[in-house]
Amino acid sequence: MNSALTPPVMQDPAAEAARTAAAIRTPEDGPAPEAAQTHEATRSVPAAGTALAPLPQPRALLLDFGGVVVSTTPREDWAQTLADTVLRLAAGAGYDLEREQVEASLRTGRSALSLWKNASSRRHEPQELSPGEIVEDFLLSDLPRPVRRALALDAARILAAKSRAVSDHHVRPGIPELLAEARARGIGLGIVSNAHAGGAHRRILEELGLDEFFGVQVYSDEVGIRKPHPGMIRLAAEALGTTPEHAWYVGDTLDRDVVAGRRAGTGRVIVTRDRRTDHPPFPVTEAPDLILDTPAGLLDELRRTVPAGTSGHIADEGAAAPSTEAATGFLDAEAAGQSASVSTEGAAAGSSSARPADRTDAGSRPGPRRLALLLDHGGVLTTSVANPERDAVMGRALVDLAARCGHPITQEAAEAAMRNGWDRHRARKRSRDVLTDPAHQFDEVDPAVLWGDLVGADLPDPVRAAMRLEAAELSYLLHRTKGTPSPREGALELVRWAHAHGIVVGIVSNTISGRGVRATLADYGILVLLGPGAYSDEVGVRKPGAAVFEAALSGLQVEPADVVYVGDKALNDGRGGYDAGIGTVCLLRGGKDADAALDEALAQGWADHVLDGPADVIDVLAARLALTT
């Protein structure tokens, strides 16, 4: 029976919900029984010959990801596949784990996470867990604390791998036709989805060729709230230049999607039945306006509608496809599993001097002492030539985003927004640096503030709202296009030498995109050799703030006194490393700071060595290794 004939009237929503909640299932249970999947809700059908009143056309169509745009086929080998990622990352951090223990922890953690999700659906305004909480407190909860802390720094990568490992994704019937129809009618399209790896969902849509249709994608891990919190729907509607009452929301669950749609006040709440639809975790009194077996039925619903003709209606010509540069820049360039050759050749050391108070003998752990190496990225591992086309490339990305949102801007306006926004960003950093409040002096700029408030300050409000939601993607694209990076001479040799000698190598970097840095390191072929990575945009604090150093140190098996840190800035790296209690701080010439500033840091005791290049650090490490054996 085609359920698109007319909006259903559920005779007793509470009784219906109680009946369908008789069997509570989690994702671990697999697909619901076939008999349950074919259940039909009670509907009222108009008498023969009765004309159906046309519905007003929505200004926005907001779709859930799983169960609406795509269906998923569970993979039986997900725990083994995800364990491969965990074991590889743990090995890079210097931990040798038992596969059986990792797989057992992953299975138990996923089951517990499913229960947490179900319980959260009962709350009125549920908050989303952070990636680190999911990895530390759920997926890897059975592992030792130091391992959990180390791997939490790579939580986003683990959760992206989990999204791929758990299920295969397939476009649901009717979705391509539905999206094309909506775009032809000038209806704004958005994704509103609970997700612990929104970035992975974005990549999946790109691979399926569907990303160009959507003006905005709202994922719970990126905005910090999860359905049935109505805020996610409101954010999507705002970015598409409308309000929830002029939007339709389409989901597949009663407890999350239907309740969220009702709380947000959407014009219609529609369900496309999937394997969780008929099995809510508890009775739900809210009912949808329409239940469809597949999204294909939405085509008939849209074709029945009459355009409202209001000024806020989105024009068809605003739905341009992204430019090649933007589409390419948004792809994740990280390449897992790359191999690298090992070199044991050293180099002549540069100038060095011990600082007045050497703390290399402070602290101890049971058993043999070990050594770890932490490196800055820019100026130590990488040098970069500025890209003069930066603003043009980013401008095209903003033009494409604005067009998909239905509020076109010109290339000139977009490039001006980039230039002016970066001036505001630099001014903000200068004002922050003179703050005397230690709690906020080194706060990293929130990506949503950077793009929505600083870069987007002079752009239309819906575009600014969309930029806030796309902030992480924009930061990644900017990181990949702002310059042409290359390894600093001797940097790769240093990393390979340390790895060959059993020294864990981690990263501590101020950056707008830790994901972008990882992609660059993958391009160099050394990402697989690296352990903990603490990036300011992910930690929320910039060097010389203590928190970003503490994050990296917490993932190591050594005392701070047995860590060698290498940077290129007197304050951020010299004073920051010294204040963090790091045993040996090396500063490299040829980076951002002038030689005089580095020499002053050495004289102040903030640094132990001022060296000419990364290869010179090998001699420092060799000398330290001799002390620990």
HUQUI-V146320 format. One record per backbone hydrogen bond with DSSP energy under -1.0 kcal/mol. NH is the residue of the N-H (numbers start at 1). CO is the residue of the C=O. E is the energy in kcal/mol with one decimal. If there is no record, write none. Layout:
nh: (NH & NH)
co: (CO & CO)
e: (E & E)
This chain:
nh: (8 & 16 & 17 & 18 & 19 & 20 & 21 & 22 & 29 & 30 & 37 & 38 & 39 & 50 & 57 & 59 & 60 & 61 & 62 & 63 & 64 & 67 & 68 & 69 & 69 & 70 & 71 & 73 & 75 & 78 & 81 & 82 & 83 & 84 & 85 & 86 & 87 & 88 & 89 & 90 & 91 & 92 & 93 & 94 & 95 & 102 & 103 & 104 & 105 & 106 & 107 & 108 & 109 & 110 & 111 & 112 & 113 & 114 & 115 & 116 & 117 & 118 & 119 & 120 & 121 & 122 & 123 & 128 & 134 & 135 & 136 & 137 & 139 & 140 & 141 & 143 & 148 & 149 & 150 & 151 & 152 & 154 & 155 & 158 & 159 & 160 & 161 & 162 & 163 & 164 & 165 & 166 & 168 & 170 & 172 & 175 & 178 & 179 & 180 & 181 & 182 & 183 & 184 & 185 & 186 & 187 & 188 & 190 & 191 & 192 & 193 & 201 & 202 & 203 & 204 & 205 & 206 & 207 & 208 & 209 & 210 & 211 & 213 & 214 & 215 & 218 & 220 & 221 & 222 & 223 & 224 & 226 & 229 & 234 & 235 & 236 & 237 & 238 & 239 & 240 & 241 & 242 & 246 & 247 & 248 & 249 & 250 & 251 & 258 & 259 & 260 & 261 & 262 & 263 & 264 & 266 & 267 & 267 & 268 & 270 & 271 & 272 & 273 & 277 & 279 & 289 & 290 & 292 & 297 & 298 & 299 & 301 & 302 & 303 & 304 & 305 & 306 & 313 & 318 & 319 & 327 & 328 & 329 & 330 & 331 & 353 & 362 & 372 & 373 & 374 & 375 & 376 & 379 & 380 & 381 & 382 & 383 & 385 & 387 & 390 & 393 & 394 & 395 & 396 & 397 & 398 & 399 & 400 & 401 & 402 & 403 & 404 & 405 & 406 & 407 & 414 & 415 & 416 & 417 & 418 & 419 & 420 & 421 & 422 & 423 & 424 & 425 & 426 & 427 & 428 & 429 & 430 & 431 & 432 & 433 & 435 & 440 & 441 & 443 & 444 & 450 & 451 & 452 & 453 & 454 & 455 & 456 & 459 & 464 & 465 & 466 & 467 & 468 & 469 & 470 & 471 & 474 & 475 & 476 & 477 & 478 & 479 & 480 & 481 & 482 & 484 & 486 & 488 & 491 & 494 & 495 & 496 & 497 & 498 & 499 & 500 & 501 & 502 & 503 & 506 & 507 & 508 & 509 & 517 & 518 & 519 & 520 & 521 & 522 & 523 & 524 & 525 & 526 & 529 & 530 & 531 & 534 & 536 & 538 & 539 & 540 & 542 & 545 & 550 & 551 & 552 & 553 & 554 & 555 & 556 & 562 & 563 & 564 & 565 & 566 & 567 & 573 & 574 & 575 & 576 & 577 & 578 & 579 & 580 & 581 & 582 & 583 & 584 & 586 & 587 & 588 & 589 & 593 & 598 & 599 & 600 & 601 & 602 & 603 & 604 & 606 & 607 & 608 & 609 & 611 & 616 & 617 & 618 & 621 & 622 & 623 & 624 & 625 & 626 & 628)
co: (289 & 12 & 13 & 14 & 15 & 16 & 17 & 19 & 26 & 27 & 33 & 34 & 36 & 47 & 306 & 246 & 246 & 188 & 248 & 190 & 250 & 70 & 65 & 64 & 65 & 65 & 170 & 168 & 166 & 75 & 77 & 78 & 79 & 80 & 81 & 82 & 83 & 84 & 85 & 86 & 87 & 88 & 89 & 91 & 90 & 98 & 99 & 100 & 101 & 102 & 103 & 104 & 105 & 106 & 107 & 108 & 109 & 110 & 111 & 112 & 113 & 114 & 115 & 116 & 117 & 119 & 120 & 224 & 130 & 131 & 132 & 133 & 134 & 135 & 138 & 140 & 144 & 145 & 146 & 147 & 148 & 151 & 152 & 154 & 155 & 156 & 157 & 158 & 159 & 160 & 161 & 162 & 73 & 71 & 69 & 172 & 174 & 175 & 176 & 177 & 178 & 179 & 180 & 181 & 183 & 182 & 59 & 61 & 216 & 63 & 218 & 197 & 198 & 199 & 200 & 201 & 202 & 203 & 204 & 206 & 205 & 205 & 210 & 211 & 189 & 191 & 193 & 195 & 219 & 219 & 220 & 126 & 226 & 230 & 231 & 232 & 233 & 234 & 235 & 236 & 238 & 237 & 243 & 244 & 60 & 268 & 62 & 270 & 253 & 254 & 256 & 257 & 258 & 259 & 260 & 261 & 244 & 247 & 247 & 249 & 290 & 251 & 292 & 274 & 276 & 269 & 269 & 271 & 294 & 295 & 296 & 297 & 298 & 299 & 300 & 302 & 55 & 310 & 315 & 316 & 323 & 324 & 325 & 326 & 328 & 608 & 359 & 562 & 504 & 564 & 506 & 566 & 382 & 377 & 377 & 377 & 486 & 484 & 482 & 387 & 389 & 390 & 391 & 392 & 393 & 394 & 395 & 396 & 397 & 398 & 399 & 400 & 401 & 403 & 402 & 410 & 411 & 412 & 413 & 414 & 415 & 416 & 417 & 418 & 419 & 420 & 421 & 422 & 423 & 424 & 425 & 426 & 427 & 428 & 429 & 432 & 437 & 437 & 440 & 540 & 446 & 447 & 448 & 449 & 449 & 450 & 451 & 456 & 460 & 461 & 462 & 463 & 464 & 465 & 466 & 468 & 470 & 471 & 472 & 473 & 474 & 475 & 476 & 477 & 478 & 385 & 383 & 381 & 488 & 490 & 491 & 492 & 493 & 494 & 495 & 496 & 497 & 499 & 498 & 373 & 532 & 375 & 534 & 513 & 514 & 515 & 516 & 517 & 518 & 519 & 520 & 522 & 521 & 526 & 527 & 505 & 507 & 509 & 535 & 535 & 536 & 442 & 542 & 546 & 547 & 548 & 549 & 550 & 552 & 553 & 559 & 560 & 372 & 584 & 374 & 586 & 569 & 569 & 570 & 571 & 573 & 574 & 575 & 576 & 578 & 577 & 560 & 563 & 565 & 609 & 567 & 611 & 568 & 594 & 595 & 596 & 597 & 598 & 599 & 600 & 601 & 601 & 585 & 585 & 587 & 613 & 614 & 615 & 617 & 618 & 619 & 620 & 621 & 622 & 624)
e: (-1.2 & -2.9 & -2.8 & -2.4 & -2.3 & -2.4 & -1.4 & -1.3 & -2.1 & -1.2 & -1.8 & -1.2 & -1.5 & -2.2 & -2.7 & -2.9 & -1.1 & -3.1 & -3.0 & -2.9 & -2.3 & -3.1 & -1.2 & -1.1 & -1.1 & -2.2 & -2.9 & -2.3 & -2.7 & -1.2 & -2.4 & -3.0 & -2.2 & -1.5 & -1.1 & -2.2 & -3.1 & -2.0 & -2.5 & -2.7 & -2.3 & -1.8 & -1.2 & -1.5 & -2.9 & -2.0 & -2.8 & -2.2 & -2.2 & -2.4 & -2.3 & -2.4 & -2.9 & -2.3 & -2.0 & -2.4 & -2.3 & -1.9 & -1.6 & -2.1 & -2.4 & -2.2 & -2.4 & -2.5 & -1.4 & -1.5 & -1.5 & -2.1 & -2.1 & -2.1 & -3.1 & -2.5 & -2.5 & -2.5 & -1.1 & -1.9 & -2.1 & -2.6 & -2.1 & -2.7 & -1.9 & -1.4 & -1.6 & -2.1 & -2.8 & -2.1 & -2.2 & -2.2 & -2.2 & -1.4 & -2.4 & -2.6 & -2.2 & -2.5 & -2.2 & -1.8 & -2.5 & -2.8 & -2.1 & -2.4 & -2.6 & -2.4 & -2.4 & -1.7 & -1.4 & -3.0 & -2.3 & -1.9 & -2.1 & -2.5 & -2.7 & -1.6 & -2.2 & -2.0 & -2.2 & -2.3 & -2.0 & -2.6 & -2.1 & -1.3 & -2.7 & -1.1 & -1.6 & -1.2 & -2.3 & -3.1 & -1.8 & -1.0 & -1.3 & -1.4 & -2.0 & -1.9 & -2.1 & -1.8 & -2.4 & -1.9 & -2.5 & -2.4 & -2.0 & -1.2 & -1.6 & -2.6 & -1.9 & -2.2 & -2.1 & -2.6 & -2.7 & -2.4 & -1.9 & -1.5 & -1.6 & -2.7 & -2.3 & -2.5 & -2.2 & -2.1 & -1.6 & -1.7 & -1.1 & -2.8 & -2.8 & -2.5 & -3.2 & -1.1 & -1.4 & -2.9 & -1.1 & -3.4 & -1.5 & -1.9 & -1.4 & -1.2 & -2.6 & -2.3 & -1.0 & -1.3 & -2.6 & -1.7 & -1.4 & -1.8 & -2.6 & -2.6 & -2.4 & -1.5 & -1.2 & -1.3 & -1.7 & -1.9 & -3.1 & -2.8 & -2.4 & -2.4 & -3.1 & -1.4 & -2.0 & -2.1 & -2.7 & -1.8 & -2.6 & -1.8 & -2.9 & -2.7 & -2.3 & -2.1 & -1.7 & -2.2 & -2.6 & -2.5 & -2.3 & -2.8 & -2.3 & -2.3 & -1.5 & -1.2 & -2.5 & -2.1 & -2.6 & -2.3 & -2.1 & -1.9 & -2.3 & -2.9 & -2.5 & -2.2 & -1.7 & -2.2 & -2.3 & -2.4 & -2.3 & -2.5 & -2.2 & -2.2 & -2.3 & -2.3 & -2.3 & -1.6 & -1.6 & -1.6 & -1.5 & -2.3 & -2.7 & -2.3 & -2.3 & -1.6 & -2.0 & -2.5 & -1.6 & -2.0 & -2.3 & -2.5 & -2.2 & -2.5 & -2.0 & -1.6 & -1.8 & -1.1 & -2.6 & -2.7 & -2.0 & -2.5 & -2.7 & -2.4 & -2.0 & -1.1 & -2.0 & -2.8 & -2.3 & -2.1 & -2.7 & -1.9 & -2.1 & -2.5 & -2.6 & -2.5 & -2.5 & -2.4 & -1.3 & -1.6 & -2.8 & -3.0 & -2.2 & -2.3 & -2.2 & -1.9 & -2.5 & -2.0 & -2.0 & -2.6 & -2.2 & -2.0 & -1.5 & -1.0 & -2.0 & -1.7 & -1.5 & -4.0 & -3.1 & -2.3 & -1.2 & -2.6 & -2.7 & -3.3 & -2.4 & -2.8 & -2.2 & -1.3 & -2.8 & -2.3 & -1.1 & -1.7 & -2.0 & -1.6 & -2.6 & -3.1 & -2.3 & -2.4 & -1.2 & -2.0 & -2.1 & -1.8 & -2.0 & -2.3 & -2.8 & -1.4 & -1.7 & -2.0 & -2.7 & -2.0 & -3.4 & -2.6 & -2.2 & -2.9 & -1.1 & -1.7 & -2.7 & -2.0 & -1.9 & -2.0 & -2.3 & -2.3 & -2.0 & -1.0 & -2.9 & -1.7 & -2.8 & -1.2 & -1.7 & -1.3 & -2.6 & -2.7 & -2.2 & -2.1 & -2.9 & -1.7 & -1.1)
